[in-house]
């Protein structure tokens, strides 16, 4: 069953295995061209920047105001910072999207 039965897309330019920096692979099944236009939510993985680089350099360039929070909701956007913040991000988003949230 799962959280998003029949509606979870792992999207890349060319479908196929995508390896992480530690060798774990995910199988991306949908290309950007074939991806539905009305995804909700859309997750964009981070890059190689450190949280300090993002906070002090990138966020101000984007007009964002850094805050001392691990997970931040801003209108229809949510961001997380830190090496293990992905789990915090997922739990916070699931709580917001649940019927009780």
FIPAGU-741330 format. One record per residue (C-alpha): residue in one letter; x, y, z. Coordinates in steps of 0.02 Angstrom, whole numbers, plus 50000, padded with zeros to 5 digits. Example, Ala and Ser with C-alpha at 12.3 -4.5 7.8 and 13.67 -1.06 7.14 Angstrom:
BEGIN
A506154977550390S506844994750357
END
This chain:
BEGIN
X500005000050000X501195013850057X501095032750073X500775036549889X500125020949801X500185022849612X500775040849621X502605040649671X503795045849532X505695045349538X506115057649400X507765060349309X508325066049138X508565048049080X507675034049178X508755020749256X509795017549413X510415032749508X511855029249627X512145038749788X513855043949849X513925028049955X513395016249816X511555013849857X510505015149699X508715020149668X507835015749507X507155031449426X505695026349316X505095042749240X505945055749130X505665074449148X504725073948981X503525060349042X503285066949218X501535072949265X501435091949280X500385092149439X501525083649565X501175086749749X502355086549839X503945088249737X505585083449821X507225090149758X508755081949834X510185092249901X511905093749830X513665094249896X513535110649991X513685110950179X512285118250285X513415133050325X513715136550141X511855135650104X511395146550252X512715159950232X512975160650044X511565152849943X510005157750041X510395176450041X510685175749853X508935168749834X508165182049945X507835169650085X508065174050268X508995160350362X508205154350525X508815142550660X507595128450622X507935110850559X506355110050452X505535125950385X503825127550305X503585143250199X501935143850106X501975128849987X503825125550012X504745115550143X506615114350170X507735104850289X509545106850338X510825095050408X511515078050367X510085068250445X508715081150418X507905070850280X507035060150410X506455075650505X505845082950339X504865067250295X504055065850467X503585084250473X502835083550298X501875067450336X501185075350494X500595090750398X499785080250261X498925067950377X497065070250412X497465074650593X498825087250543
END
